[in-house]
Amino acid sequence: MLTVRFWGVRGSIPCPGHDTVIYGGNTSCLEIRADDRLIIIDLGSGVHPLGEWLLENDLKKYGKIKAEIFITHTHWDHIMGLPMFNPIYTPGVELRITGPAAGSNDNIKTIIENQFSSQYWPVQTNELAAKIEYNQISCNTADLGGGLTVTGILLNHQVTCLGYKIGYNGKSIVTVYDHEPFQSEEDNEKIKQFIKGADIVIHDAQYTQEEYLTHIGWGHSSYNHVIQAASGMGIKKLVLFHHDPSHTDSQLEQIEKSFAGNIQPLIIMAKEGLILEA
């Protein structure tokens, strides 16, 4: 069985408050399960409640926590939760963090571990109890064994950013965020082929079309574009993700009502706590 649970669905900055209770205010974090194997996509602020859940469940059930973590890119809203991910302070935890660096001269390990420098955080990396490995990649396919694969594709963002396709036993979950349409139709077609036939596509949909026109070049898509691009691609479930921090529950509900009833694909607004099966 291949499933995804949403622990953080916002972009840019956490936005807790009475206007974000329904959809959630944490930044990007996905928990993907391939039967009993754990993949985490991104370490936004949503990884803190995920960590508490893993300590109460996986650690007690298996006596350890072992996870493959894939980072889409190293903008802070996608890595900021790691210092608050309590499993890193727990013996018996094994993590492998895979992802791209921001640019050709950068190093993903250095970027992420800089958060643990004394200027920002009271605990240093040499004081962590977990075993953490780093694996810097570009666009390639990682064979994790047992029929589980993760394939990357380059997205259109200000720094190197990857979308991922997680494949397991004939099922697939695809992430396409932070991303906006390429100027080149050839590149846009590559994205469409990447998501074609997927069981679940989790796509950047930060803006309305009107908002997008004033944010071209910011590296995010409108939900109008996403729905249009996914049409006819054989996708079963399309999840609109990476909500703008200024969008209230009321605004997101209105957007959700605008595509209610669509069944090809089924369109879903991402919410914290939502669990979907591929």
FENNOR-V474452 format. One record per residue. RES is the residue in one letter. SS is DSSP state (h for helix, s for strand, l for the rest). OMEGA is omega as a letter, one per 20 degrees, with the letter a starting at -180 (NA if undefined). NEAR is the number of other ideal C-beta (glycine too) atoms within 10 Angstrom. Layout:
res = (RES RES)
ss = (SS SS)
omega = (OMEGA OMEGA)
near = (NEAR NEAR)
//
This chain:
res = (M L T V R F W G V R G S I P C P G H D T V I Y G G N T S C L E I R A D D R L I I I D L G S G V H P L G E W L L E N D L K K Y G K I K A E I F I T H T H W D H I M G L P M F N P I Y T P G V E L R I T G P A A G S N D N I K T I I E N Q F S S Q Y W P V Q T N E L A A K I E Y N Q I S C N T A D L G G G L T V T G I L L N H Q V T C L G Y K I G Y N G K S I V T V Y D H E P F Q S E E D N E K I K Q F I K G A D I V I H D A Q Y T Q E E Y L T H I G W G H S S Y N H V I Q A A S G M G I K K L V L F H H D P S H T D S Q L E Q I E K S F A G N I Q P L I I M A K E G L I L E A)
ss = (l s s s s s s s l s l l l l l l l l l l l l l l l l s l s s s s s s l l s s s s s l l l l l h h h h h h h h h h l h h h h h l l s s s s s s s l l l l h h h l l l h h h l h h h h l l l s s s s s s s l l l l l l l l h h h h h h h h h l l l l l l l l h h h l l l s s s s s s l l l l s s s s s l l s s s s s s s l l l l l l l s s s s s s s l l s s s s s s l l l l l l l l h h h h h h h h h h h l l l l s s s s s l l s l h h h h h l l l l l l l l s h h h h h h h h l l l l l l s s s s s l s l l l l l h h h h h h h h h h l l l l s l l s s s s l l l l l s s s l)
omega = (r a r r a r r a a r r a r a r r a r a a a a r a a r b r r r r r r a a r a r r r r a r a r r r r r r r r a r a a a a r a a a r r r a r a r r r r a r a a a r a a a r a r a r r r a r r r r a r a a r r r a a a a a a a r a a a a r r a r a r a a a a a a a r a a a r a r r a a a r r r r r r a r r r a r r a a r a r a a a r r a a r a r r a a r r r a r a r r r i a r a r r a r r r r r r r a r r a a r a r r r r a r r a a q r r r a a r r r a r r r a r r r r a a r a a a r a r r a a r a r a r a r a r a a r a r r r r r a r a r r r r a r i r a a r a r r a r r r r r NA)
near = (11 23 16 24 16 25 27 29 29 28 25 19 14 20 20 12 10 7 16 21 12 13 23 24 21 24 30 34 27 28 20 25 16 23 12 10 16 18 23 23 26 26 32 30 23 26 31 22 19 26 25 14 13 23 16 10 11 18 15 9 11 12 8 13 21 15 22 22 23 26 28 29 24 23 22 13 23 26 25 19 27 23 20 15 24 16 23 21 15 17 8 14 24 14 22 16 22 20 27 22 21 16 9 7 6 15 13 22 16 11 19 21 17 14 17 19 10 8 7 9 14 8 12 11 15 6 10 19 11 17 13 17 11 18 14 15 17 11 12 10 11 18 11 16 8 11 12 19 16 23 18 23 20 17 23 21 19 12 14 20 26 25 24 25 19 27 22 22 13 9 17 21 28 26 30 29 29 27 26 22 17 15 9 10 10 7 13 15 11 13 21 13 11 19 26 14 12 25 20 26 28 29 26 30 30 29 24 17 11 9 16 20 10 8 15 12 8 16 21 23 27 21 27 17 18 25 18 10 20 22 12 11 17 12 23 17 18 28 26 25 28 29 30 19 15 12 21 18 18 9 15 22 13 12 16 16 10 13 16 7 7 14 7 13 22 15 22 19 20 25 16 20 11 16 10 19 13 22)
//
